[in-house]
Amino acid sequence: MSEINAESTTMPPVELRMPRASEREEMLAGKLYNSVDPELNALREKAGDLCARFNAASRTDHAARAAILDELLPGHGAGLDVMGPIFFDYGCNITIGERVFANFNFTVLDCCPVTIGDDVLFGPNVSLLPPMHPLRWQDRNVRQAPDGSAYDCEYGKPIVIGSNCWFGGNVTVIGGVTIGEGCVIGAGSVVTRDIPPHTVAVGNPARPIREITDKDASALQYYAQ
């Protein structure tokens, strides 16, 4: 093992392939990209400013909050309800269905497409995290470009969330995951793999523990009495 580790430290870092599309196109395609590209920097700064404006807006100023969300999240459907504060990398890479609710501290680092279905409920402190960083520090650390500027390389994996899902508080979803429709993800879970539809999943890493069936409707009657 020591010989393998010693050899790995001498291997040169992986370089961006050439020729290449724009860094934005490479990023959305899930390829290794330069995260400090000027276009990407500008998009993140715009999203950051919009998030700051939303977070500072009065909760009673519904028109201003709605206008900010329309600009920040052009791909959202009707009935979006967001408590705030919010934190998005780009916003423009997110598709949101209708009647989606997000509680406090909703975070989406959308360096790859994030797709959210209809009628999804997000508890407080939910994070959707597509970004991936290389495991080897030689590939991960900040480098210096020929012009003297600093940059680093990362890649992303998309996240897909089906309709009618409920996420408890403090749930983290890692890039590359698809969560089927009608799922419940328990509080504090870290979702690292796909979850089948109509499933309760909990834990770190999150694992399906049972199917959601019509029997759950009869159990709810207890709380209706």
ZIJO-V812263 format. One record per residue. RES is the residue in three letters. OMEGA is omega as a letter, one per 20 degrees, with the letter a starting at -180 (* if undefined). NEAR is the number of other ideal C-beta (glycine too) atoms within 8 Angstrom. Layout:
[[RES:OMEGA:NEAR] [RES:OMEGA:NEAR]]
//
This chain:
[[MET:a:4] [SER:r:5] [GLU:r:6] [ILE:a:7] [ASN:a:8] [ALA:r:8] [GLU:a:8] [SER:a:9] [THR:a:7] [THR:r:5] [MET:r:8] [PRO:r:5] [PRO:r:8] [VAL:a:7] [GLU:r:5] [LEU:a:9] [ARG:r:7] [MET:i:4] [PRO:a:3] [ARG:r:9] [ALA:r:5] [SER:a:8] [GLU:r:11] [ARG:r:10] [GLU:r:8] [GLU:a:13] [MET:a:15] [LEU:r:9] [ALA:r:7] [GLY:r:9] [LYS:r:9] [LEU:a:9] [TYR:r:13] [ASN:a:10] [SER:r:11] [VAL:r:9] [ASP:a:11] [PRO:r:5] [GLU:r:9] [LEU:r:14] [ASN:a:9] [ALA:r:8] [LEU:r:11] [ARG:r:10] [GLU:r:8] [LYS:r:8] [ALA:r:14] [GLY:r:8] [ASP:r:8] [LEU:r:12] [CYS:r:13] [ALA:r:8] [ARG:r:9] [PHE:a:15] [ASN:a:9] [ALA:a:5] [ALA:r:10] [SER:r:5] [ARG:a:6] [THR:r:4] [ASP:a:8] [HIS:a:6] [ALA:r:6] [ALA:r:9] [ARG:r:13] [ALA:a:8] [ALA:r:8] [ILE:r:12] [LEU:r:12] [ASP:r:9] [GLU:a:7] [LEU:a:12] [LEU:a:12] [PRO:a:8] [GLY:a:7] [HIS:r:11] [GLY:a:10] [ALA:r:5] [GLY:r:7] [LEU:a:11] [ASP:a:8] [VAL:a:11] [MET:a:8] [GLY:i:10] [PRO:a:8] [ILE:a:12] [PHE:r:8] [PHE:r:14] [ASP:a:10] [TYR:a:11] [GLY:a:13] [CYS:r:10] [ASN:a:11] [ILE:r:16] [THR:a:9] [ILE:r:10] [GLY:a:12] [GLU:r:8] [ARG:r:11] [VAL:r:17] [PHE:r:9] [ALA:r:10] [ASN:a:12] [PHE:r:8] [ASN:r:10] [PHE:a:13] [THR:r:11] [VAL:r:12] [LEU:a:11] [ASP:r:15] [CYS:r:12] [CYS:a:15] [PRO:r:10] [VAL:a:14] [THR:a:10] [ILE:a:10] [GLY:r:12] [ASP:r:10] [ASP:r:10] [VAL:r:15] [LEU:r:9] [PHE:r:11] [GLY:a:13] [PRO:r:9] [ASN:r:10] [VAL:a:17] [SER:r:10] [LEU:a:12] [LEU:r:10] [PRO:a:15] [PRO:r:11] [MET:r:9] [HIS:r:6] [PRO:r:9] [LEU:r:5] [ARG:r:9] [TRP:r:5] [GLN:r:10] [ASP:a:10] [ARG:a:10] [ASN:r:7] [VAL:a:6] [ARG:r:9] [GLN:r:7] [ALA:r:8] [PRO:r:3] [ASP:r:4] [GLY:r:5] [SER:r:7] [ALA:r:8] [TYR:r:11] [ASP:a:11] [CYS:r:14] [GLU:r:12] [TYR:a:11] [GLY:r:12] [LYS:a:12] [PRO:r:12] [ILE:r:15] [VAL:r:8] [ILE:a:13] [GLY:a:13] [SER:r:10] [ASN:r:9] [CYS:r:15] [TRP:r:9] [PHE:r:11] [GLY:a:12] [GLY:r:10] [ASN:r:10] [VAL:r:18] [THR:r:10] [VAL:a:14] [ILE:a:10] [GLY:r:12] [GLY:a:7] [VAL:r:14] [THR:r:9] [ILE:a:13] [GLY:a:12] [GLU:r:10] [GLY:a:11] [CYS:r:17] [VAL:r:10] [ILE:a:16] [GLY:a:12] [ALA:r:8] [GLY:a:10] [SER:r:14] [VAL:a:11] [VAL:a:15] [THR:a:7] [ARG:a:7] [ASP:r:7] [ILE:a:14] [PRO:a:8] [PRO:r:8] [HIS:a:10] [THR:r:14] [VAL:r:11] [ALA:a:15] [VAL:r:10] [GLY:r:9] [ASN:i:6] [PRO:a:8] [ALA:r:14] [ARG:r:7] [PRO:r:8] [ILE:r:6] [ARG:r:6] [GLU:r:6] [ILE:a:10] [THR:r:6] [ASP:r:5] [LYS:r:6] [ASP:r:8] [ALA:r:7] [SER:r:7] [ALA:a:7] [LEU:a:8] [GLN:r:8] [TYR:a:6] [TYR:a:5] [ALA:a:5] [GLN:*:4]]
//
